[in-house]
Amino acid sequence: MPIYEYEPLDPSRACKRCANRFEAIQEVKEKPLTTCPSCGQKVRKVISWCHSAIIEHPEEHARVTQKISSYEKQGMWSHAAELADKHSEKVKDGRMKTRALENYKKAGYDTGSMEKHTKGNNN
């Protein structure tokens, strides 16, 4: 369920709970609070900024990324490049494609012709 923030309409008459913004866990379909649950003063719902986000990656993506890192640590640049290249095509990830190009360069490949494929694909 979402967490909503509320603030008092008249801060000078607010209690400790609502003097500063307070949070309320409510279902999306619930009507917004109109009064503070502690003191009964009128409150309004405010739009708050999300300060963090959780990004979940499928297990396969995490596994492939870990394998690429392992190849890179071992200096196996062509292996890392090939795996990153194939995976970037599968998941449509421009950053992964750039990583593949960097590994191809480290492996000694001429990447001039490959770089045109990453233009406009960087996420």
C-alpha positions as CSV (number, residue, x, y, z in Angstrom):
1,M,0.0,0.0,0.0
2,P,1.2,3.5,-0.7
3,I,2.4,5.9,2.0
4,Y,0.9,9.4,1.8
5,E,2.2,12.6,3.5
6,Y,-0.1,15.1,5.2
7,E,0.5,18.6,6.6
8,P,-1.6,20.8,8.8
9,L,-3.6,23.7,7.2
10,D,-2.8,25.8,10.3
11,P,0.7,24.9,11.6
12,S,0.3,27.2,14.6
13,R,-2.5,25.0,16.0
14,A,-1.0,21.6,15.1
15,C,0.0,18.9,17.6
16,K,3.5,17.2,17.7
17,R,2.4,14.6,15.2
18,C,1.1,17.0,12.5
19,A,3.3,20.1,13.2
20,N,5.6,18.6,10.7
21,R,4.4,16.4,7.9
22,F,3.3,13.0,8.9
23,E,2.8,9.8,6.9
24,A,-0.3,7.6,6.6
25,I,-0.4,4.2,4.9
26,Q,-3.6,4.0,2.9
27,E,-5.0,2.1,0.0
28,V,-5.1,4.0,-3.3
29,K,-8.9,3.9,-3.4
30,E,-9.2,5.4,0.1
31,K,-10.2,9.0,0.5
32,P,-7.5,11.4,1.7
33,L,-7.4,12.3,5.4
34,T,-9.0,15.6,6.2
35,T,-8.0,15.8,9.9
36,C,-5.0,14.7,12.0
37,P,-5.7,11.4,13.7
38,S,-4.1,12.7,16.9
39,C,-5.5,16.2,17.4
40,G,-8.3,16.6,14.8
41,Q,-6.8,19.7,13.1
42,K,-7.5,20.0,9.4
43,V,-4.8,18.6,7.2
44,R,-4.1,18.2,3.5
45,K,-2.4,15.6,1.4
46,V,0.9,16.8,-0.1
47,I,2.9,15.5,-3.0
48,S,6.2,14.2,-1.8
49,W,9.4,13.4,-3.7
50,C,10.6,9.8,-4.0
51,H,14.1,9.8,-2.6
52,S,15.1,6.4,-3.7
53,A,14.1,3.7,-6.1
54,I,14.5,0.0,-6.2
55,I,15.6,-1.4,-9.5
56,E,15.2,-5.1,-9.9
57,H,17.0,-7.1,-12.5
58,P,16.0,-10.5,-13.6
59,E,18.3,-13.3,-12.2
60,E,19.6,-14.0,-15.7
61,H,20.8,-10.4,-16.2
62,A,22.6,-10.5,-12.8
63,R,24.2,-13.8,-13.6
64,V,25.4,-12.6,-17.1
65,T,26.7,-9.3,-15.6
66,Q,28.6,-11.2,-13.0
67,K,30.1,-13.6,-15.6
68,I,31.2,-10.6,-17.7
69,S,32.9,-9.0,-14.7
70,S,34.6,-12.3,-14.0
71,Y,36.0,-12.4,-17.5
72,E,37.1,-8.8,-17.2
73,K,39.0,-9.5,-13.9
74,Q,40.8,-12.4,-15.6
75,G,41.7,-10.2,-18.6
76,M,39.6,-12.4,-20.9
77,W,38.5,-9.3,-22.9
78,S,37.2,-11.1,-26.0
79,H,35.1,-13.5,-23.9
80,A,33.7,-10.5,-21.9
81,A,33.0,-8.6,-25.1
82,E,31.2,-11.4,-26.8
83,L,29.0,-12.2,-23.8
84,A,28.2,-8.5,-23.3
85,D,27.5,-8.0,-27.0
86,K,25.1,-10.9,-27.2
87,H,23.4,-10.0,-23.9
88,S,23.0,-6.3,-25.0
89,E,21.1,-7.4,-28.1
90,K,18.9,-9.7,-26.1
91,V,17.9,-7.1,-23.4
92,K,18.3,-4.0,-25.7
93,D,20.7,-2.3,-23.3
94,G,22.9,0.4,-24.8
95,R,25.2,0.6,-21.8
96,M,25.9,-3.1,-22.1
97,K,26.7,-2.6,-25.8
98,T,29.1,0.2,-24.9
99,R,30.7,-2.2,-22.4
100,A,31.1,-4.8,-25.1
101,L,32.8,-2.3,-27.4
102,E,35.2,-1.3,-24.6
103,N,36.1,-4.9,-24.1
104,Y,36.5,-5.5,-27.8
105,K,39.0,-2.6,-27.8
106,K,40.9,-4.1,-24.9
107,A,41.1,-7.4,-26.8
108,G,42.7,-5.6,-29.7
109,Y,39.8,-5.5,-32.2
110,D,39.2,-2.6,-34.5
111,T,35.9,-1.3,-33.2
112,G,35.5,1.6,-35.6
113,S,32.9,-0.1,-37.6
114,M,31.2,-1.5,-34.5
115,E,30.7,1.9,-32.8
116,K,28.1,3.1,-35.3
117,H,25.8,0.4,-33.9
118,T,25.8,2.0,-30.5
119,K,24.9,5.5,-31.6
120,G,21.5,6.3,-30.3
121,N,21.3,3.0,-28.3
122,N,22.8,4.3,-25.1
123,N,20.3,4.2,-22.2
